[in-house]
Amino acid sequence: MPAPTITLNNGAKIPALGMGTVFLDAGGDIQKTIDAAVEAGYRLFDCAAFYGNEEAIGTALKNNGIPREELFISTKLKNGHHRFDDACRECEKSMRRLGVDYLDMYLIHFPCPEHGLYTEAWKALEHLHKEGLVRTIGVSNFHKAHLERILDVCEIVPAINQLEFHPYLTIEPLREFMKKHGIVTEAWFPLGGPAVRLDGKDNPDKEALFGEPVLTELAEKYNKTVAQIILRWETQLGIIPVPKASSPKHIIENISIFDFEMTPDELEAISGLNKNRRFGPSGDECNEYWD
Ligand SMILES: NC(=O)c1ccc[n+]([C@@H]2O[C@H](COP(=O)([O-])OP(=O)(O)OC[C@H]3O[C@@H](n4cnc5c(N)ncnc54)[C@H](OP(=O)(O)O)[C@@H]3O)[C@@H](O)[C@H]2O)c1
């Protein structure tokens, strides 16, 4: 059963939950993962040129046979390509790798403020939208100051800002600002990120998060897992989580969250876990990925 949809500030409908794809092909069978995801009801696939797997995902979706119009394919402009012409070329390269003739959504991956070119990149995204190549445009990892600069120059207000978000990082002031402008939050690291860090060590913060009594007690009450409680909290806040799962059990579990609803007090109790704890890079960082 596909996830329900929500309506963006441009009238487009986006699934309320999607599938993260970072490292999806690392040691796994990407076709099996994509087939399991489509079968479970995922329609939004959150890709990025930076992940290096657009071609594999595009091929797997094509092989799966699901009609293109049922999918919501989103990808991101890699750092280092914020000049207008370059950004347009990069978008077309992503489309070629994904094997599509339009994108449902295209995001600027990071503002890279040290380089000061993200407003130029935004103009390129507006152009791509006007050309009909991209249906919805947005940003990722943009803080208030970066969004303000975009809002000063834009013809089209970003529909989405994809940000690190989980119970330990609820970024309320930024979300409040975005709400005023009709910008929806999409959550990366919606489950606190990978259980094992890139250096091969366990992520102790994730273990702590999954052991939080507020979450374990709600999991017991609703007969759900802690991951399902976190994802349902996010969707009830109007946030679109894009959890990545390679295990078939997790793939099914993560989308099986639309059959229960928590109370406002319960949502608030989860939001109360906030520690302003960032597990990944902020929007002022990541300039180092600049090619
Ligand atoms: N815009 C950005 O800058 C940015 C940055 C980072 C990530 N992202 C996007 O956000 C997506 C999600 O981030 P992420 O994959 O790093 O972190 P995540 O979704 O928070 O966590 C993924 C980890 O959680 C595990 N997991 C999944 N479902 C689970 C469940 N039901 N119970 C217990 N564990 C579960 C996965 O294990 P298994 O794989 O073993 O199932 C994997 O180890 C990425 O794939 C990417 O698309 C965007």
The ligand as an SDF file (V2000), in Angstrom:
LIG
                    3D

 48 52  0  0  0  0  0  0  0  0999 V2000
   20.7240   15.7870    2.3110 N   0  0  0  0  0  0  0  0  0  0  0  0
   21.7330   15.2950    2.9750 C   0  0  0  0  0  0  0  0  0  0  0  0
   22.7540   15.9610    3.1940 O   0  0  0  0  0  0  0  0  0  0  0  0
   21.6830   13.8910    3.4680 C   0  0  0  0  0  0  0  0  0  0  0  0
   22.6490   13.4240    4.3760 C   0  0  0  0  0  0  0  0  0  0  0  0
   22.5410   12.1210    4.8280 C   0  0  0  0  0  0  0  0  0  0  0  0
   21.4930   11.3150    4.3950 C   0  0  0  0  0  0  0  0  0  0  0  0
   20.5800   11.7790    3.4900 N   0  0  0  0  0  0  0  0  0  0  0  0
   19.4500   10.9490    3.0070 C   0  0  0  0  0  0  0  0  0  0  0  0
   18.7490   10.4760    4.1350 O   0  0  0  0  0  0  0  0  0  0  0  0
   18.6300    9.0550    4.0540 C   0  0  0  0  0  0  0  0  0  0  0  0
   18.5560    8.4520    5.4210 C   0  0  0  0  0  0  0  0  0  0  0  0
   19.7560    8.6440    6.1400 O   0  0  0  0  0  0  0  0  0  0  0  0
   20.6290    7.4140    6.6320 P   0  0  0  0  0  0  0  0  0  0  0  0
   20.3820    6.2540    5.7950 O   0  0  0  0  0  0  0  0  0  0  0  0
   22.0240    7.8520    6.6790 O   0  0  0  0  0  0  0  0  0  0  0  0
   20.1100    7.2480    8.1410 O   0  0  0  0  0  0  0  0  0  0  0  0
   18.7610    6.6340    8.7660 P   0  0  0  0  0  0  0  0  0  0  0  0
   17.7360    6.3810    7.7310 O   0  0  0  0  0  0  0  0  0  0  0  0
   18.4120    7.4790    9.9360 O   0  0  0  0  0  0  0  0  0  0  0  0
   19.2920    5.2590    9.3370 O   0  0  0  0  0  0  0  0  0  0  0  0
   19.6640    4.1990    8.4980 C   0  0  0  0  0  0  0  0  0  0  0  0
   20.1250    3.0840    9.4120 C   0  0  0  0  0  0  0  0  0  0  0  0
   19.0340    2.6600   10.2160 O   0  0  0  0  0  0  0  0  0  0  0  0
   18.8090    1.2750   10.0180 C   0  0  0  0  0  0  0  0  0  0  0  0
   17.3840    1.0230   10.0300 N   0  0  0  0  0  0  0  0  0  0  0  0
   16.4970    1.2530    9.0270 C   0  0  0  0  0  0  0  0  0  0  0  0
   15.2730    0.8940    9.4090 N   0  0  0  0  0  0  0  0  0  0  0  0
   15.3730    0.4310   10.6790 C   0  0  0  0  0  0  0  0  0  0  0  0
   14.4520   -0.1010   11.6070 C   0  0  0  0  0  0  0  0  0  0  0  0
   13.1610   -0.2240   11.3060 N   0  0  0  0  0  0  0  0  0  0  0  0
   14.9120   -0.4990   12.8320 N   0  0  0  0  0  0  0  0  0  0  0  0
   16.2090   -0.3790   13.1580 C   0  0  0  0  0  0  0  0  0  0  0  0
   17.1420    0.1170   12.3210 N   0  0  0  0  0  0  0  0  0  0  0  0
   16.7220    0.5220   11.0830 C   0  0  0  0  0  0  0  0  0  0  0  0
   19.4370    0.9140    8.6790 C   0  0  0  0  0  0  0  0  0  0  0  0
   19.8020   -0.4330    8.7100 O   0  0  0  0  0  0  0  0  0  0  0  0
   19.6510   -1.4480    7.4490 P   0  0  0  0  0  0  0  0  0  0  0  0
   20.1910   -0.7360    6.2430 O   0  0  0  0  0  0  0  0  0  0  0  0
   20.4530   -2.6020    7.8790 O   0  0  0  0  0  0  0  0  0  0  0  0
   18.2130   -1.7940    7.2500 O   0  0  0  0  0  0  0  0  0  0  0  0
   20.6340    1.8700    8.6550 C   0  0  0  0  0  0  0  0  0  0  0  0
   21.7130    1.3580    9.4260 O   0  0  0  0  0  0  0  0  0  0  0  0
   19.8720    8.6410    3.2470 C   0  0  0  0  0  0  0  0  0  0  0  0
   19.7660    7.3440    2.7390 O   0  0  0  0  0  0  0  0  0  0  0  0
   19.8810    9.7280    2.2000 C   0  0  0  0  0  0  0  0  0  0  0  0
   18.9500    9.4280    1.1840 O   0  0  0  0  0  0  0  0  0  0  0  0
   20.6660   13.0570    3.0320 C   0  0  0  0  0  0  0  0  0  0  0  0
  1  2  1  0
  2  3  2  0
  2  4  1  0
  4  5  1  0
  4 48  2  0
  5  6  2  0
  6  7  1  0
  7  8  2  0
  8  9  1  0
  8 48  1  0
  9 10  1  0
  9 46  1  0
 10 11  1  0
 11 12  1  0
 11 44  1  0
 12 13  1  0
 13 14  1  0
 14 15  2  0
 14 16  1  0
 14 17  1  0
 17 18  1  0
 18 19  2  0
 18 20  1  0
 18 21  1  0
 21 22  1  0
 22 23  1  0
 23 24  1  0
 23 42  1  0
 24 25  1  0
 25 26  1  0
 25 36  1  0
 26 27  1  0
 26 35  1  0
 27 28  2  0
 28 29  1  0
 29 30  1  0
 29 35  2  0
 30 31  1  0
 30 32  2  0
 32 33  1  0
 33 34  2  0
 34 35  1  0
 36 37  1  0
 36 42  1  0
 37 38  1  0
 38 39  2  0
 38 40  1  0
 38 41  1  0
 42 43  1  0
 44 45  1  0
 44 46  1  0
 46 47  1  0
M  CHG  2   8   1  16  -1
M  END
$$$$
